[in-house]
Amino acid sequence: MQKGQGLGFKRQRIELEACPTCKGKAVVEGVFYEQICTACNGSGWVVLGSGLVLPSDELVTQLSFKLQQAQREIDGLQQGPSISGPAAYYQQNNRRGAGGTNYTGD
């Protein structure tokens, strides 16, 4: 037997989209009360493009991947743009101007 290429070791990322029926809310308006959306089994998420519903255990894994990606994006935005080189020196306050303000030489 040949060795595999590691196909079972990494979970496949499945792109998700909000359910078109409930628009990601997991419930739909009934006549008298809200009902669980049957198109997405009350999760609010379906597979992008095909609209297939994922089983609960797979959905939890895929939502965890989406949450981790969103957290990385938030962390990157909170760090702000990193300025280096001459631009960093230009942006910092050197207290050489009138009243201790920043003097840039312009």
N, C-alpha and C positions, 0 to 999 in steps of 0.2 A: 504494500500500500504506500502511496505517496503522502507526504505530509501536506496538510492544507496550508492555505495562505493566510490563516488567522481570521477566517470569515466569522467565527462564532465568538470572538473575544471582544469586539467593540459593538456597542449598541448603535443601530442605524438612526440617524436623525430624520424625523419625519416632519415636514413643514405642516403647520396647522393654521387654520383660519377660523374666524368666528362663524358659528352656525348661521346660515342664511335665514332659517326659519325663525329662530328666537333672537337673532342678532347678538349672540354671545351672552345672553342673560340667563340661559338654562331653563327659563320658564316662558310660557305663552299665556296671553290673556284668554281666559275662558269667559263664559257668560256671566258667572257670578264670582269666580275666584281664579287665581293663577293655577295653571296646570304644568306639570313637568313636560318639557319639550321631548317629543318622541323621535324627532329627527336626529338629535344628538345624545339621546339617553340622559338628558338633564346635565350635561357637562358644559355645554356652550361652545365646544370645539369639535371640528371635523377636519379630515385630511384635506389639504389644499388641493383644489382642482377637482378631485373625484367626489368629495363630500361624504366619504366613508366614515363610519363611526368606529373609533378604536375601542378595544376592550379596556376595562378599568385599569388593570395593572400596567398596560402599555401607555395609557393616557397619563398616568401619574409620572412615569419616567419621562415622557416627552414634555410635559409641563415643567418638570424639574429642569430639563435642558433649557427651556425658554426662560425660566426664572434666572438661571445661572448666567445666560447671555445678557439678559436685561441688567443684572447686577454688575457685570463687567462694564457695560456701557455707562451705567450710573457712576461707577468708580472712576472711569476715564473722564467723564464730564466734571466730576467734583475736583479732580486734580487740576483742571484748567490747562490752558496752553503753557507749555514750557518754553521760555525764552532763553536763548543762549547766545554767546558771542557778544559782539558789539551792541546788539539790541538790548541785552540784559543790562549792560552798563548804562545805556542811554535811559532805560526805564527807571532805574533805582534813583533815590534821592541822594544827591551828593552834598547838599546843604552849602553850596558855594555861591548861591544867588543872594539877592537882597532879602534880608530878614530870615535867612536860613532856608530859602526855597531852593528848588532844584535848578541848577544852571546847566544848560545843554550846549551852549556855545553857538546857538543859531542866531 
